[in-house]
């Protein structure tokens, strides 16, 4: 029966099952008028969902109290589509960097920024497995060279070439 309904609507059977489950979690008297079905779906697993949906957070841009997909996802602890906080941005980068090739490329690109490399070396120094032990020394040497003006001028490494940290070993 649901398969026929799904076919008639032009959606998958699993989508109809999701709609049905969500509708079952939200009796008519507890559904929030003017709030998207998607928000109800996101909040459906909360025990206090009927109270929560009645208290929309302030919209970050307008300040007006209304639900957005990201606001609902924040409430339930899901990853948001548009990260705002530092932690949300870090989680998004970790998610994108779950592929080893992507992670290696991004790490290399980030470490090309002297300020980032210096901070990473300082934050992670002494943490086994996070940063090779020579990085803090290389960063210190490179910063000293840059400050004294003795660092050789060289073009910014292009994609796929050695990083500035690797290049500083040859100076």
C-alpha positions, 0 to 999 in steps of 0.5 A: 500500500505504501509502495503504491502511494510512494509511486503515485507521489513520485518519491521513494518508499523509504521517504514515505516511511520517514514522513509517516514515522515523523508524522506519528511522532507529532500528533496534530495538536503538538505540530507547530504551525508555520514550522517546516516538516523538516524541523519536526523531523529533526526534533522528533527524537527529543523527549521534550520536543513539544516544549522545544518546538514552541521556543524557537531560537533567535535567528542569527541574522535577524534576531527574530525567533524562528526555526532554521534547519541549523538551529534544530540540528544544533539543538539535537547535536547534529552537524550543521550545514552552515557552521558558525562557531569554531567548534562547528567549523572544526567538525566540518573540516574533520568530516571533509578530511576523513579521506586520507588524501584530502586530509594530507592535502589540507594539512599541507596547505594549512602548514604553508601558512607560517602563523598556522604552522607556528601555532600548531607546533606550539599547541601540539609540541610534546604530544606524541603522534600529532606533530613530528618533533622537528617541526617546532625547531624548524618553525623557530628557525624559520621565524628567526630567519624571517625576522633577521632578514636572512631568510632566502627569498623564494617563491611560494610553493605551488600545489604538489611541491614541497611545503615551506617547512620542508624547504627550510631544511635546505637553508 
